[in-house]
């Protein structure tokens, strides 16, 4: 039963892969027609050679030989052109499908909730988008269409062999059961080894991505020897998987050559006797039969490998479709898309958990009026960042209500809502590209003049101008050539240039050096002016200037109010934090 289910599943999967070629139906039909045309073209040459030997060689008809030689040469040219067109069209089809599918997968990954990225290694997503999708190309370039061409060629060759001499054909085919058995064993063995190769590629991609991204930690803690050993082990497993596949190839192809040689020997042994008999095969047929045998065994020899290529393409397709079929995307059913927001935010009895019933926020309620600044403090894990995540709808809350300007947050169009919000994070992420590109994120509606104006307002223009190339300075990956303060200033300019109505600062000043702190503080004051702002920070000045401060403990509001009130509360949590973290700075 399981076997049948697997066959049905594979057929369904094959149909789903082939449906990807629907936009390119014309080129697919051209490739199929060329595959059908190549079969008779290929067998025409041995047939013509047989005719030349039987009808012209022994009678010494040189003019006839010349004519048919020219015909064969013309057929070779036509076959070469058709084969070129077939190879080009089938590969063009595969690459076009791959191009479209990569865009589709990347777009779908962009729409997934952050919980997917929390659980899925980046290397795995990279493998799905690059390696696995490239394997799907083989379904078209080396799989279904080329298999069809080879099967047609086999049928055509067998038909012409039987029509020439069915006895000689049967003699040649006595070795066929051995060839079929060898092909089946090879197909199954290589299939297993290919699956292992794909698994090891995924492991290697995930390992390399994580270690290269975390190289600073590896080097700080002198973990290079351990990581080299782990990589060597993964690399050894990858090598072994490839060696296993090579071993099966090394056994299979010589075996096929031996079987083909045995078939040829039987053909010569029987054919030589049959030529001498009256009514036996002609000498021309005996000359043509080795060509037929070569044309018969060549596609059979590679057919098992092509079936494996097709199967591995389907395995890769199954993994890719597994990503496309994920339904954990943020639902975007809202239709509200105002050009501006007033910025009034309200949480009412909100409960949220990343996993099951492990609540991070518990019955959380607070209100933030238009233009007000709310500072959130609390110990690590109290739920501060979680609040900002669900306002942006990176995650969906399970219970309660969250409204913006009196409307349920889910009634807004997701992209319209996020376009009116901006976040500045502690860990600033900069992309490879210029400073200008990192600020505007290549939004065509943001001009260079707007970026420069925002940088001047923030106080970042001076340091940007000092960079080689200024705003065209090429930022390396993750901004490695810039200081933490410089990266933070760029992120502030980025937030300002998008002119948000609601601003969120998540520990945006905690890693800044004292020299840069004054500039950063000016940037913060510029950003939060006349904007609804939520600030998660430990800097005294930012918290003291907030309209209200919310103290969170284990996802619950422990204290709420302005700085002056909270600092007066005896045995209050905020007062305790104030005395521990801020009192020395205040004095």
C-alpha positions in Angstrom: 0.0 0.0 0.0 2.8 2.4 0.9 4.5 1.7 -2.4 1.3 2.5 -4.3 0.9 5.7 -2.3 4.5 6.7 -3.1 3.9 6.1 -6.8 0.7 8.2 -6.8 2.6 10.9 -4.8 5.4 10.9 -7.3 3.1 11.2 -10.3 1.2 14.0 -8.6 4.5 15.7 -7.8 5.7 15.2 -11.4 2.5 16.8 -12.7 3.0 19.7 -10.3 6.5 20.3 -11.6 5.5 20.0 -15.2 2.7 22.6 -14.6 5.5 25.1 -13.8 6.2 25.1 -17.6 2.7 26.1 -18.5 3.8 29.7 -19.4 6.3 28.2 -21.8 4.0 25.7 -23.5 5.2 26.6 -27.0 8.9 26.0 -26.3 8.0 22.8 -24.5 6.0 21.5 -27.5 9.0 22.4 -29.8 11.3 20.4 -27.5 8.9 17.4 -27.6 8.5 17.6 -31.4 12.3 17.7 -31.8 12.6 14.6 -29.6 10.1 12.8 -31.8 11.9 13.9 -35.0 15.4 12.8 -33.7 14.4 9.1 -33.4 13.9 8.4 -37.2 16.8 10.7 -38.1 19.2 8.7 -36.0 18.2 5.3 -37.4 18.2 6.5 -41.0 22.0 6.5 -41.2 22.6 2.8 -40.4 19.8 1.9 -42.8 21.4 3.9 -45.6 24.8 2.4 -44.9 23.2 -1.1 -45.2 21.7 -0.1 -48.5 25.1 1.3 -49.8 26.8 -2.0 -48.9 24.2 -4.3 -50.4 23.3 -2.3 -53.5 26.4 -0.3 -54.5 29.7 -1.6 -52.9 29.8 -5.0 -54.6 28.6 -3.8 -58.0 31.1 -1.0 -58.0 28.6 1.8 -58.5 30.7 4.8 -57.4 28.2 7.4 -58.5 25.4 5.7 -56.4 27.8 5.5 -53.4 28.7 9.2 -53.8 25.0 10.2 -53.9 24.1 8.2 -50.8 27.2 9.4 -49.0 26.0 13.0 -49.6 22.5 12.1 -48.4 24.1 10.7 -45.2 26.1 13.8 -44.8 23.0 16.0 -45.3 21.2 13.9 -42.7 24.1 14.4 -40.2 23.8 18.1 -40.7 20.0 18.1 -40.2 20.4 15.8 -37.1 23.1 18.1 -35.6 20.9 21.1 -36.1 17.9 19.4 -34.6 19.9 18.1 -31.7 21.3 21.5 -31.0 17.8 23.0 -31.1 16.5 20.2 -28.8 19.3 20.6 -26.2 19.0 24.4 -26.3 15.2 24.5 -26.0 14.9 21.9 -23.2 17.6 23.7 -21.2 16.1 27.1 -21.9 12.8 25.7 -20.7 14.4 24.4 -17.5 16.2 27.6 -16.8 13.1 29.7 -17.3 11.2 27.6 -14.9 14.0 27.9 -12.4 14.1 31.7 -12.7 10.3 32.0 -12.1 10.4 29.5 -9.2 13.3 31.2 -7.5 11.4 34.5 -7.5 8.2 32.7 -6.3 10.1 31.0 -3.4 11.9 34.1 -2.4 8.7 36.2 -2.4 7.0 33.5 -0.3 9.8 33.3 2.2 9.5 37.1 2.5 5.9 36.7 3.5 6.5 34.1 6.2 6.2 34.9 9.9 9.4 35.4 11.8 8.6 32.1 13.7 9.7 30.3 10.5 13.1 31.9 10.6 13.3 31.3 14.4 13.1 27.5 13.7 14.7 27.2 10.3 18.5 27.6 9.8 19.3 30.2 7.1 21.5 27.6 5.3 18.4 25.4 4.8 16.4 28.3 3.2 19.4 29.1 1.0 19.6 25.4 -0.1 15.9 25.4 -0.9 16.2 28.6 -3.0 19.5 27.8 -4.8 20.5 24.1 -4.9 17.1 22.4 -4.8 15.6 24.7 -7.4 18.6 24.2 -9.6 17.9 20.4 -9.4 14.4 21.0 -10.6 16.0 22.3 -13.9 17.2 18.7 -14.5 13.6 17.5 -14.7 13.3 19.5 -18.0 16.9 19.5 -19.3 17.9 15.9 -18.5 14.7 14.3 -17.2 11.3 13.9 -18.7 11.9 15.2 -22.2 15.3 13.5 -22.8 13.9 10.3 -21.3 11.0 10.5 -23.9 13.6 11.1 -26.6 15.6 8.1 -25.5 12.6 5.8 -25.2 11.5 6.8 -28.7 15.0 6.1 -30.0 15.0 2.6 -28.4 11.6 1.8 -29.9 12.6 3.0 -33.3 15.9 1.1 -33.3 14.2 -2.1 -32.1 11.6 -1.8 -34.9 14.2 -1.3 -37.6 16.4 -4.2 -36.2 13.4 -6.6 -36.2 12.4 -5.6 -39.7 15.9 -6.2 -40.9 16.4 -9.6 -39.1 14.2 -10.7 -36.3 16.5 -13.8 -35.6 19.6 -11.6 -35.3 17.7 -9.2 -33.1 16.7 -11.9 -30.7 20.3 -13.1 -30.5 21.4 -9.6 -29.7 18.7 -9.2 -27.1 19.7 -12.3 -25.1 21.9 -10.1 -22.9 19.1 -7.7 -22.3 17.8 -9.2 -19.0 21.3 -8.8 -17.5 21.3 -5.2 -18.6 17.9 -4.5 -17.2 18.9 -6.1 -13.8 22.1 -4.0 -13.7 20.2 -0.8 -14.6 17.6 -1.4 -11.8 20.2 -2.1 -9.1 22.2 0.9 -10.3 19.2 3.2 -10.2 18.2 2.2 -6.7 21.7 2.5 -5.3 22.4 5.8 -6.9 19.0 7.1 -5.8 20.0 6.4 -2.1 23.4 8.0 -2.6 22.0 11.1 -4.2 19.5 11.6 -1.3 22.5 11.4 1.0 24.4 13.9 -1.0 21.5 16.4 -0.9 21.2 15.9 2.9 24.9 16.6 3.3 24.8 19.7 1.1 22.0 21.1 3.3 24.1 20.3 6.5 27.2 21.9 5.0 25.3 25.1 3.9 23.7 25.5 7.3 27.0 25.0 9.1 29.0 27.4 6.9 26.4 30.1 7.0 26.1 30.0 10.8 29.9 29.8 11.4 30.8 32.5 8.9 28.1 34.8 10.4 29.4 34.1 13.9 33.1 34.2 13.0 33.7 37.0 15.5 32.5 34.8 18.4 34.5 31.8 17.1 37.7 33.9 17.0 37.1 35.7 20.3 36.8 32.3 22.2 39.5 30.6 20.2 37.0 28.0 19.0 38.7 27.6 15.6 40.2 24.1 16.3 36.8 22.7 17.4 35.0 24.3 14.4 37.6 23.0 12.0 37.0 19.5 13.4 33.3 19.8 13.1 33.5 21.1 9.5 36.0 18.3 8.7 33.5 15.7 9.9 30.7 17.2 7.9 32.9 17.5 4.8 34.0 13.9 5.2 30.4 12.8 5.3 29.7 14.8 2.1 32.8 13.3 0.4 31.7 9.8 1.4 28.2 10.4 -0.1 29.8 11.5 -3.4 32.3 8.6 -3.4 29.4 6.2 -2.9 27.7 7.6 -6.0 30.9 7.5 -8.0 31.5 3.9 -6.9 28.1 2.8 -8.3 28.9 4.6 -11.6 32.3 3.0 -11.7 30.6 -0.5 -11.4 27.7 0.2 -13.7 29.2 1.6 -16.9 31.9 -1.1 -17.3 29.2 -3.7 -16.7 27.1 -2.2 -19.5 30.1 -2.1 -21.7 30.8 -5.9 -21.1 27.1 -6.7 -21.8 27.2 -4.6 -25.0 30.4 -6.4 -26.1 28.8 -9.8 -25.4 25.8 -8.8 -27.4 28.0 -7.7 -30.3 30.0 -10.9 -30.2 26.9 -13.0 -30.3 25.7 -10.9 -33.2 28.9 -11.4 -35.2 29.0 -15.1 -34.4 25.4 -15.7 -35.5 25.4 -13.2 -38.3 28.6 -14.5 -39.9 26.9 -18.0 -40.1 23.6 -16.5 -41.3 25.3 -14.5 -44.1 26.6 -17.8 -45.6 23.1 -19.4 -45.6 20.8 -18.8 -48.5 18.1 -16.3 -47.4 20.1 -15.2 -44.4 20.9 -11.7 -43.5 22.8 -9.6 -46.0 26.3 -8.4 -45.5 25.0 -4.8 -45.4 22.7 -5.8 -42.5 25.6 -7.3 -40.7 27.5 -4.0 -41.1 24.6 -2.0 -39.9 23.7 -4.1 -36.9 26.7 -3.0 -34.8 25.6 0.6 -35.4 22.1 -0.4 -34.3 23.4 -2.0 -31.2 25.4 1.1 -30.3 22.3 3.2 -30.8 20.3 0.7 -28.6 22.7 0.4 -25.7 23.8 4.0 -25.5 20.3 5.3 -24.4 19.8 2.3 -22.2 23.1 2.9 -20.6 22.2 6.5 -19.5 18.5 5.8 -19.0 18.9 4.6 -15.5 21.0 7.6 -14.7 18.4 10.0 -16.2 15.6 8.3 -14.2 17.7 9.0 -11.1 18.2 12.6 -12.2 14.5 12.9 -12.7 13.8 11.3 -9.2 16.3 13.6 -7.5 14.7 16.6 -9.3 11.4 15.5 -7.9 12.9 15.0 -4.4 14.2 18.6 -4.6 10.8 19.8 -5.9 9.1 18.2 -2.9 11.4 20.2 -0.6 10.8 23.4 -2.5 7.0 22.8 -2.6 7.2 22.1 1.1 8.3 25.8 1.6 5.7 27.1 -0.9 3.0 25.1 0.9 3.7 26.6 4.3 0.7 28.5 5.5 2.4 30.3 8.4 2.3 33.6 6.6 1.0 36.8 8.1 -2.7 37.1 7.1 -3.2 40.3 5.2 -7.0 40.6 5.0 -7.2 44.2 6.1 -8.1 46.9 3.7 -7.4 50.1 5.7 -4.6 52.0 4.1 -4.5 55.6 5.4 -1.8 57.9 4.1 -1.1 59.0 7.7 -1.8 57.7 11.2 -2.5 59.7 14.3 -0.5 57.2 16.2 -2.9 56.3 19.1 -2.0 52.8 20.3 -4.0 50.7 22.6 -3.4 47.2 24.1 -6.4 45.6 25.9 -6.0 42.3 27.7 -3.4 41.0 25.3 -1.9 37.5 25.7 0.9 36.2 23.5 3.1 33.1 23.4 5.8 32.1 20.9 5.2 28.4 21.7 2.0 26.8 22.9 0.8 28.2 26.2 4.2 29.6 27.3 2.9 33.1 27.7 5.3 35.9 27.2 2.6 38.7 27.6 -0.1 38.1 30.1 -3.3 40.1 30.1 -1.3 43.2 29.0 -3.2 46.6 28.8 -1.9 50.1 28.2 -2.7 53.1 26.0 -0.5 55.5 24.2 -1.9 58.8 23.0 -1.0 60.6 19.8 2.5 62.1 20.0 3.3 60.6 23.4 6.4 58.7 24.2 6.2 55.5 26.2 9.4 54.0 27.7 9.4 50.3 28.6 11.8 48.9 31.2 12.2 45.5 32.7 14.5 42.6 33.1 15.6 40.4 30.2 12.7 38.2 29.0 10.0 40.4 30.5 8.4 40.9 27.0 9.6 44.3 26.0 10.7 43.4 22.5 7.7 41.1 22.1 5.4 44.2 22.3 7.2 45.8 19.4 7.1 42.6 17.4 3.4 42.2 17.6 2.7 45.9 16.9 4.5 45.3 13.6 2.6 42.1 13.2 5.8 40.0 12.9 3.9 37.6 15.2 0.2 37.3 15.8 -1.1 37.6 19.4 -3.5 35.0 20.6 -6.0 36.9 22.8 -7.1 40.4 23.5 -7.3 43.5 21.3 -4.7 45.8 19.8 -5.9 49.0 18.1 -4.2 51.8 16.2 -6.3 55.0 15.9 -9.2 53.0 17.3 -9.1 50.3 14.5 -8.1 46.7 15.0 -4.5 46.3 13.9 -5.6 43.4 11.7 -8.0 45.6 9.8 -5.1 47.5 8.3 -3.4 46.4 5.1 -0.2 44.9 6.4 2.1 46.8 4.1 0.3 50.1 4.6 0.5 49.6 8.4 4.3 48.8 8.3 4.9 51.8 6.0 3.7 54.1 8.8 5.9 52.4 11.4 9.7 52.5 11.8 12.0 50.5 14.1 15.5 51.2 15.2 17.1 48.1 16.7 20.1 47.6 18.9 21.7 45.3 16.4 21.7 47.4 13.2 21.7 45.4 10.0 23.3 47.0 7.0 23.3 45.5 3.5 26.2 45.4 1.0 25.8 48.6 -1.0 26.3 52.3 -0.5 25.3 54.4 2.5 22.6 55.9 0.3 21.2 52.5 -0.6 21.1 51.4 3.0 19.2 54.6 4.1 16.7 54.6 1.2 16.6 50.7 0.9 16.6 51.5 -2.9 13.1 53.0 -2.6 12.8 55.0 -5.9 10.5 57.5 -4.2 13.2 58.6 -1.8 15.6 61.1 -3.4 19.2 61.8 -2.5 18.2 65.3 -1.4 15.7 63.8 1.1 18.4 61.5 2.5 20.9 64.3 2.9 18.3 66.5 4.6 17.4 63.7 7.0 21.0 63.1 7.8 21.5 66.8 8.6 18.5 66.7 10.9 19.8 63.6 12.7 23.4 65.0 12.9 24.9 62.2 10.8 25.7 64.3 7.7 29.1 65.3 8.9 30.4 61.8 9.5 28.9 60.5 6.3 30.6 63.2 4.3 34.0 62.2 5.8 33.6 58.7 4.5 35.5 58.0 1.2 32.8 58.7 -1.4 30.4 60.2 1.2 26.9 58.9 0.6 28.3 56.6 -2.1 30.7 54.9 0.3 30.4 51.1 -0.2 29.3 49.6 3.1 30.6 46.1 3.5 28.4 43.2 4.6 26.6 44.0 7.9 28.5 47.3 8.0 31.7 45.7 9.2 33.8 48.7 8.3 31.7 51.2 10.4 31.6 51.7 14.1 28.6 50.8 16.2 27.7 54.4 16.6 28.0 55.1 12.9 25.8 52.2 12.0 23.3 53.4 14.6 23.2 56.9 13.1 22.6 55.4 9.6 19.7 53.5 11.1 18.3 56.7 12.6 18.5 58.5 9.3 16.8 55.5 7.6 13.9 55.7 10.1 13.6 59.5 9.7 13.7 59.5 5.9 10.7 57.1 5.8 8.8 59.7 7.9 6.9 57.3 10.2 3.9 58.1 12.4 4.8 55.5 15.0 8.5 55.1 16.0 9.9 52.2 18.0 13.4 52.3 19.5 14.5 48.9 20.8 17.7 49.3 22.9 18.9 51.6 20.2 21.5 53.3 22.4 22.7 50.5 24.7 25.9 49.8 22.7 26.9 53.3 21.8 30.2 54.8 23.1 30.0 57.9 25.3 31.5 60.1 22.6 28.7 59.3 20.2 26.0 59.3 22.8 25.4 63.1 22.6 24.9 62.8 18.8 22.7 59.8 19.3 20.6 61.6 21.9 20.1 64.5 19.5 19.0 62.0 16.9 16.5 60.4 19.2 15.0 63.8 20.2 14.7 64.6 16.5 13.0 61.3 15.7 10.5 61.2 18.5 9.5 64.9 18.2 5.8 65.1 17.4 5.6 61.3 16.9 4.1 58.5 18.9 7.1 56.6 20.2 7.8 53.5 22.1 11.3 53.4 23.6 13.0 50.4 25.1 16.2 51.8 26.6 18.4 52.1 29.6 19.6 55.7 29.0 18.4 58.0 31.7 17.7 61.0 29.5 15.4 59.1 27.1 13.4 57.5 29.9 13.1 60.6 32.0 11.7 62.6 29.1 9.1 60.0 28.3 5.4 60.9 29.0 5.0 57.5 30.7 7.2 54.6 31.8 5.9 51.0 31.9 7.7 48.5 34.1 7.3 44.9 32.8 7.9 41.8 34.8 7.2 38.4 33.3 4.8 39.9 30.7 2.7 41.8 33.2 2.6 45.6 34.0 4.1 46.1 37.4 4.2 49.9 37.4 3.0 52.6 35.0 3.4 56.4 35.1 5.8 59.3 34.5 9.4 59.2 35.9 8.7 61.6 38.7 5.9 59.4 40.1 7.6 56.1 39.7 10.8 57.1 41.3 9.0 58.2 44.4 7.4 54.8 45.0 8.9 53.1 48.0 10.1 49.5 47.2 9.1 50.1 43.6 10.7 48.1 40.8 11.5 51.2 38.7 13.1 53.0 41.7 15.2 49.9 42.2 16.3 49.9 38.5 16.8 53.7 38.7 19.1 53.4 41.7 21.1 50.5 40.2 21.5 51.8 36.6 20.8 55.5 36.5 21.6 57.1 39.8 25.3 57.4 39.3 24.8 59.0 35.8 22.2 61.4 37.3 24.6 62.6 40.0 
